[in-house]
């Protein structure tokens, strides 16, 4: 007898998404349905507003790719009014767009998806020396994976694990589940990259704040 599997909401995306899959007794997918149900009505909110306010509203569509929505809604207003911006303004927009491009890639790869494959608890059992040597298997110049770096990572996360609030920001996960396939050492390397990416994310956010006056939602 066929079985219906529903995943609702699907996380790691902006907004809500529902997926339904019909699976037969042989494990083969017979049919699948995907639906997006979230409607926030930003277009309605923008009606009757001063056009200069619209970009500030539209960039709230997302807390990650803020400037993309800000820029395109600004360009839509400029196109409607026949406005041609100065060359220097184009340069500033390009710099802001480049900073967002970097910021988005770091966030999506490491912070939105990384811990889907990295078992944080398993990383606490890793052999630091072994993990440090293993890192060179994946890169000639591995980042944040020296023995001292990895030792610090283990100590940092151990404070969460042994603290009064459990795993803190790493709580509510499926640590130890059989679907995690990486070794403790591989998990520690991935965790070290995750934490290092937080530093990189902060630096890139500062770049956007310098050009746009604010992050995550620029004001110029």
N, C-alpha and C positions, 0 to 999 in steps of 0.2 A: 504494500500500500504506500502510495506517495506521501511524503512528509513536507509540510510547509515550514520553512525557516524564515523568521522575520528578524531583521536587524534594524532597530529604530530607536534613537537616531544613530546614523553613522557619524562617528566623531572624526576629528582631525581635518574638518573642512569648515568653511565659514557658512553658517546656516544649518538647517536641518535637512537630512536626507533619509529616506526610508527605502530599504531594499527587501524584497520578498523573493525567495528561491524555492522552487518545487523540486524536491529530490526524490528519485525513485528508490526502490529497495536495493538496486544495484549500485547506489551511490552516484548515479549520473544525473546531472541537472536536466530536468525536463522543460522547465520554463523559468523565467525570471522577470521581475517587475521592479522598477525604480521610480520613486516619486519624490518631488520636493514640495513641501507644504508650507514653508515659511514665507510670509509676505509682510513686510514691515511698513509699506505705504509711504516711502520717502518721496516718491513722485507727488503724492497728494500733499504732503507736508510742504513741498516747495512751491505749490500753487499760491499765487498772490504775494510771494515774498520778493524783497529787493533782490535782483539778480546777483548782487555782490555777496549775498548771504548763502546762496545756493551751494557753492563749492564747500563751504564750511560745514554744511549739513550733510552733503553727499559723501564726504570722506568718512563719516561715521558708519558707513555701510560695513566697514571692516576695521578691526583693530590692528591688523598686520599690514595689509596693502593699502594703507590710508592715502598715501600721496597719489597713487594711480587714479583713484576716484576723484580726488581733489583736482588733479591736473586736467582730466578729461571733462569734468563738469565746468571748469574754468574756460577751457578751450571752446566748449559748446556755447557758453555765454558770449565769448569774444567773436565767435563765428556769426552768432545771431545779430550782434551789434556792429559787425564789420571792423573790429578792433585789430590793429597790427601792433604787436608788442615790440619793444626795442631788442636789439641783438643781445645786449647784456642780460636782459631778462631771460632770453632763450638759453643762454649759458648757465644761468643759475638754475633754471628748471632742469637742464640736462644733468647738472651735478646732483641735484636732489633726487632725480630719477635713478641715477647710478647708485646713490647711497641706499635707496630703497631696494634696488635690485640685489645688492649685496646682503642687506638686512633680511630680505625675504628668504633668500636661499639658506642662510644660516638657520633661521627660525624653522622653516619647513623641514629641512633635512634632519637637524639635530633635536630641536626642542618640541616639535609637533609629532615627529615620527620615530626619533632615535630610541626612546625607551620602549617602543613596541617590540624591538628586537633585543634590547639589552636587559638582562636580568640583574637588577641592582643588588639584590641580596646575594646572588651568586658571586658578584664581583668582590664581595667582602672575604671570600674564601680563596682568592687568587694568590698565587705566588708572585710577589712583586718582581723579583729578579727574572723569573721565567717570562712574565708578561712584557717586561722591558725589552728583552731580547726578541720576543715574538713580534713586537711592533715593527722591527726592521724587515719582516717578511712582507709587509704591506706597503712600506715606503722607505726610500733611502734616507729621508729626513723626517722621521716621525715627530709629531708635536705633542708636548706635555706627557711624554711616556718614559722619561728617565726614571730610574729607580726612586729617587727622592720625590719626583712628581707623583708617581703612582702611590707611593707611601702616604703622601699628603692627601691624595684623593680618597684612599681607604679610610684614613682617619676622619676626614670631613664627613663622609657618608655614615661612618660608624657612630658618630655623634647623634645623627638623626635616628639611626636604628635603635640606639640604646637610650634615647631621650624620652622624656615623659609623654610626648605626643607621637611616639612611634616613628614612622618613616618621614614625617613632616611632608615636604612637597612631593615625596615619592610614595605616599600612601595610596591606598585604594587601587592596587594593581594586582596582578596575578603572579607575583614572584614565586619561582619554584615550579611553575606549570611545565608540563612535559613539552609544550610547543616551543619553549625557548631552547634553541639548539646550540648557542655559543658556549664555549668553555669558560670557566671562571676568569682565566687570563684575558680572553677575548672580550668578555664583558667589562673587565676593568679598563681595558684600552678604550672601548667605546664610551664608558662612563667618564674617563679622563677627557676625551674629546668633547663630550656633552658639556662638562663644566667649563672647559676652555672656551667653548663657543659662546658661553654666556658673557665672558669678558669681551670677545670680539663683537658680539651684538651690541654691547654698551658703547663701544668705541664708534661703531657705525651709526648708532642712534645719535651720538653727539655730532657727527658729521651732518646729519640732516637738520639737527637743531640749530647748528651754526648758520646754515643756508636758509632754513625755513622758519626760524624763530621759535620752534617748538617741536617736540616729538612725544607721542606718535602722530599727533594731528597738527601739521604745519599751519601757520597763520598768515603766510605771505603768498 
